[in-house]
């Protein structure tokens, strides 16, 4: 590896579960996202030299940060000695911590893509996925493929952990847009997992299986009515909604404004509405923000995006995609 080589990768925010598909559906937004820069160094070892945008909260120990754990996994899998290869890592967090937007997954994916570009390993995407999963699991307490996969692959995906083909790309309806509200509160993934308990009644499970299957069919057929009917979460939302201030009021406002559906983004506290077209998404986002402010008095931010077909990518200097 030549000295003074620098590569920066961007990985986008993601929405896990997509309302009706707990732990099996995920989608990518265009923005915001995390950026990881990998720089060759004469000093042996993998180090984190700088982190911005996190308020000093995420670990800088390379054994505990999702970006460097993922990068170290790639080094090991590609035959590089992680203790002798000199790489300096800097992380620019564009995603909130414990925000339900796939922040730890984005850092892991950006880290592994940046180091892959730095070393020129040209690792297959399946290997990048497995390495990113290691990093994300270290940060969040367990592997969550429904965030890692869309951050890496882009688009709307069906994930099957431990399967021989773990990621299946689903069709993206051209007009499908996301209005995402991020409240200025935090819900840890571990806390949200505990709220679920360990058992789901058979009737609830059967209903959810039917809706997940209907969702996939609706995407393939372009059936907006079936899509709307399928977007109901009977498993996670009833057990997690109490963790999000103003949830019921915000959802009601979104539906009144014309959303196809509104629910929890990942583990929360972010909420997403799926909408038909960018204009409708803009109206819904404003309604969600107004309802949240009126109900809680707390600030929030909104993000508007189509379902982005692009996942992580290497950027040239200035933030543009590298050729």
C-alpha positions in Angstrom: 0.0 0.0 0.0 1.4 3.4 -1.1 2.0 6.0 1.6 -0.4 9.0 1.9 -3.3 7.2 0.1 -6.7 8.5 1.3 -10.2 7.1 0.6 -13.5 8.3 1.9 -16.8 6.4 1.8 -20.3 7.5 2.4 -23.1 5.2 3.7 -26.7 6.4 3.9 -29.3 6.4 6.6 -31.6 3.4 6.5 -35.0 2.4 7.7 -35.3 -1.1 9.3 -38.4 -3.2 9.4 -40.3 -0.9 7.0 -43.4 -1.2 9.3 -44.6 -4.7 8.4 -41.4 -6.6 8.1 -39.7 -6.8 11.5 -36.0 -7.7 11.0 -36.6 -8.7 7.3 -37.1 -5.5 5.3 -34.9 -2.5 5.0 -34.5 0.5 2.7 -31.9 3.2 2.0 -32.4 6.9 1.9 -30.4 9.3 -0.3 -29.2 11.3 2.7 -28.2 11.9 5.5 -25.4 9.4 6.2 -22.0 8.8 7.8 -18.6 9.3 6.2 -15.5 7.3 7.0 -12.0 8.3 5.7 -9.2 5.8 5.7 -5.6 7.0 5.3 -2.5 5.0 4.9 0.1 5.4 7.7 3.7 4.6 8.4 2.6 3.6 12.0 1.5 0.0 12.2 -2.0 -0.7 13.4 -5.6 0.5 12.9 -6.4 3.7 14.7 -9.2 6.2 15.0 -7.7 9.6 14.7 -10.8 11.8 14.7 -14.6 11.6 15.2 -17.0 14.5 14.6 -20.7 14.9 14.9 -21.2 12.5 17.8 -20.7 14.9 20.8 -17.7 12.9 22.0 -19.9 9.9 22.7 -18.9 7.0 20.4 -15.9 4.9 21.3 -12.5 5.8 19.8 -11.1 2.4 20.8 -10.8 0.6 17.5 -11.9 -2.6 19.2 -15.2 -1.1 20.1 -16.2 1.2 17.2 -18.4 -0.3 14.5 -16.3 1.3 11.6 -13.0 -0.1 12.8 -14.3 -3.5 13.9 -15.7 -3.9 10.4 -12.5 -2.7 8.8 -10.4 -5.1 11.0 -12.7 -8.0 9.9 -12.0 -7.1 6.3 -8.2 -7.0 6.9 -8.4 -10.4 8.5 -10.6 -11.9 5.8 -8.3 -10.4 3.0 -5.1 -11.7 4.4 -3.7 -8.5 5.8 -2.1 -8.3 9.2 -4.3 -5.9 11.1 -1.6 -5.2 13.7 1.1 -4.4 11.1 -1.0 -2.6 8.4 -1.0 1.1 9.2 -4.4 2.8 8.7 -5.8 5.9 10.3 -9.5 6.2 10.4 -11.6 9.4 10.8 -15.4 9.3 11.2 -17.9 12.1 10.4 -21.2 11.2 11.9 -24.1 12.6 10.0 -26.6 10.3 11.7 -27.9 10.6 15.2 -27.0 8.1 18.0 -29.9 5.8 19.0 -32.0 7.5 16.4 -33.6 4.6 14.5 -31.8 5.6 11.3 -29.2 2.9 11.1 -26.3 5.0 12.5 -24.0 2.2 13.7 -24.7 0.2 10.5 -23.8 3.2 8.3 -20.5 3.7 10.1 -19.7 0.0 9.8 -20.5 -0.1 6.1 -18.7 3.2 5.4 -15.7 1.9 7.3 -15.4 -1.4 5.4 -16.0 0.3 2.0 -13.3 3.0 2.7 -10.7 0.4 3.8 -11.5 -1.9 0.9 -10.9 1.1 -1.5 -7.7 2.1 0.4 -6.2 -1.4 0.1 -7.5 -2.1 -3.4 -8.8 -5.5 -2.3 -11.9 -5.3 -4.4 -13.7 -7.6 -2.0 -17.0 -9.1 -3.2 -20.1 -7.4 -1.8 -21.0 -10.5 0.2 -17.7 -10.3 2.1 -18.1 -6.6 2.7 -21.6 -7.4 4.1 -20.3 -10.0 6.5 -17.5 -7.7 7.8 -19.9 -4.8 8.2 -22.3 -7.1 10.2 -19.4 -7.7 12.7 -18.9 -4.0 13.2 -22.6 -3.2 13.6 -23.1 -6.1 16.0 -20.3 -4.8 18.2 -21.9 -1.4 18.5 -25.6 -2.4 18.9 -25.4 -5.6 20.8 -26.4 -7.9 17.9 -26.4 -8.2 14.1 -29.2 -6.2 12.4 -29.0 -7.1 8.7 -32.0 -5.0 7.9 -29.9 -1.8 8.4 -26.5 -3.1 7.2 -27.8 -4.5 3.9 -29.6 -1.5 2.5 -26.7 0.8 3.7 -24.4 -1.3 1.5 -26.6 -2.5 -1.3 -29.0 0.5 -1.5 -32.6 0.1 -2.5 -35.3 -1.9 -0.7 -34.2 -5.3 0.4 -35.5 -8.5 2.0 -32.9 -10.0 4.4 -32.6 -13.6 5.6 -29.9 -13.9 8.3 -27.8 -17.1 8.1 -29.2 -18.0 4.7 -27.0 -18.9 1.7 -28.5 -15.8 -0.1 -29.0 -13.4 2.8 -30.0 -10.3 0.8 -32.7 -10.2 -1.9 -33.3 -6.9 -3.7 -37.0 -6.0 -4.1 -38.5 -3.8 -6.8 -38.7 0.0 -6.0 -41.9 1.7 -7.0 -40.8 4.9 -8.7 -43.1 7.2 -6.8 -42.4 5.6 -3.3 -41.0 8.3 -1.0 -40.1 8.5 2.6 -41.0 11.3 5.1 -39.0 10.7 8.2 -39.3 12.6 11.5 -36.4 12.4 13.9 -37.5 13.6 17.4 -34.8 15.1 19.6 -34.9 12.1 21.9 -33.1 8.8 22.0 -34.2 5.1 22.2 -31.4 2.6 22.4 -31.7 -0.5 20.3 -31.1 -2.7 23.3 -34.0 -1.0 25.2 -36.3 -1.3 22.2 -35.4 -5.0 21.9 -36.2 -5.6 25.6 -39.6 -4.0 25.1 -40.5 -6.8 22.6 -40.3 -9.7 25.0 -39.5 -13.1 23.7 -42.8 -14.5 22.5 -45.4 -13.5 19.9 -48.9 -15.0 20.0 -49.6 -17.2 17.0 -52.5 -15.1 15.7 -50.3 -12.0 15.7 -47.5 -13.9 13.9 -49.8 -15.2 11.2 -51.2 -11.8 10.6 -47.7 -10.3 10.2 -46.5 -13.1 7.9 -49.5 -12.4 5.6 -48.7 -8.7 5.5 -45.1 -9.2 4.7 -46.0 -11.5 1.9 -48.6 -9.0 0.6 -46.0 -6.2 0.7 -43.6 -8.1 -1.5 -46.4 -9.0 -4.0 -47.5 -5.4 -4.0 -44.0 -4.2 -4.9 -43.8 -6.7 -7.8 -47.2 -5.8 -9.1 -47.1 -2.1 -8.5 -50.3 -2.4 -6.5 -50.6 0.7 -4.4 -53.8 -0.4 -2.7 -52.4 -3.7 -1.6 -49.2 -1.9 -0.5 -51.3 0.4 1.8 -53.2 -2.5 3.3 -50.0 -4.5 4.0 -48.2 -1.7 5.8 -49.4 -2.5 9.4 -47.1 -3.6 12.2 -48.8 -5.9 14.6 -45.7 -7.2 16.3 -43.2 -4.5 17.2 -45.2 -1.3 17.2 -47.7 -2.2 19.9 -44.8 -3.0 22.2 -42.6 -0.1 21.3 -44.9 2.9 20.6 -44.8 4.0 24.3 -41.1 4.7 24.0 -41.8 7.5 21.5 -43.3 10.7 22.8 -46.4 11.7 20.8 -46.4 8.6 18.6 -50.2 8.2 18.2 -50.7 11.9 17.5 -47.9 12.1 14.9 -49.2 9.0 13.1 -52.7 10.3 13.0 -51.5 13.6 11.5 -49.5 11.7 8.9 -52.4 9.6 7.8 -54.7 12.6 7.7 -52.2 14.4 5.5 -52.3 11.5 3.0 -49.5 9.0 4.0 -49.9 5.4 2.8 -48.7 4.3 6.2 -46.8 5.7 9.2 -44.8 3.7 11.8 -41.5 3.4 13.7 -38.3 3.6 11.8 -36.1 0.7 13.1 -36.1 0.7 16.8 -37.2 4.3 17.0 -37.5 7.1 18.0 -37.6 8.2 14.4 -40.9 7.7 12.6 -41.4 7.2 8.9 -44.3 7.7 6.6 -44.4 6.0 3.2 -46.0 8.3 0.6 -46.8 8.3 -3.1 -44.8 11.1 -4.7 -42.5 13.8 -3.4 -45.1 16.4 -3.0 -47.3 14.2 -0.8 -44.2 13.3 1.3 -43.4 17.0 1.9 -47.0 17.7 3.1 -46.9 14.6 5.4 -43.5 15.6 6.8 -44.8 19.0 7.7 -47.8 17.5 9.4 -45.7 15.1 11.4 -43.4 17.8 12.6 -46.2 20.2 13.6 -48.1 17.4 15.4 -44.9 16.4 17.3 -44.1 20.0 18.3 -47.7 20.7 19.5 -47.9 17.4 21.4 -44.5 17.4 23.1 -43.0 20.8 22.9 -39.8 19.1 21.8 -37.7 19.9 18.6 -37.4 17.5 15.7 -35.9 17.3 12.3 -37.4 15.9 9.1 -35.8 14.2 6.1 -37.4 13.6 2.7 -36.1 11.1 0.3 -37.2 8.6 -2.4 -36.1 5.0 -1.7 -32.5 5.4 -3.0 -31.2 2.6 -5.3 -27.7 3.5 -4.2 -26.0 2.3 -1.1 -22.4 3.0 0.1 -20.0 4.5 -2.3 -16.4 5.9 -2.4 -16.2 9.6 -2.8 -13.6 11.8 -4.4 -12.3 14.9 -2.7 -15.1 17.4 -2.3 -17.7 14.8 -1.4 -18.4 13.7 -5.0 -18.5 10.1 -6.1 -15.2 8.7 -7.3 -15.0 7.6 -10.8 
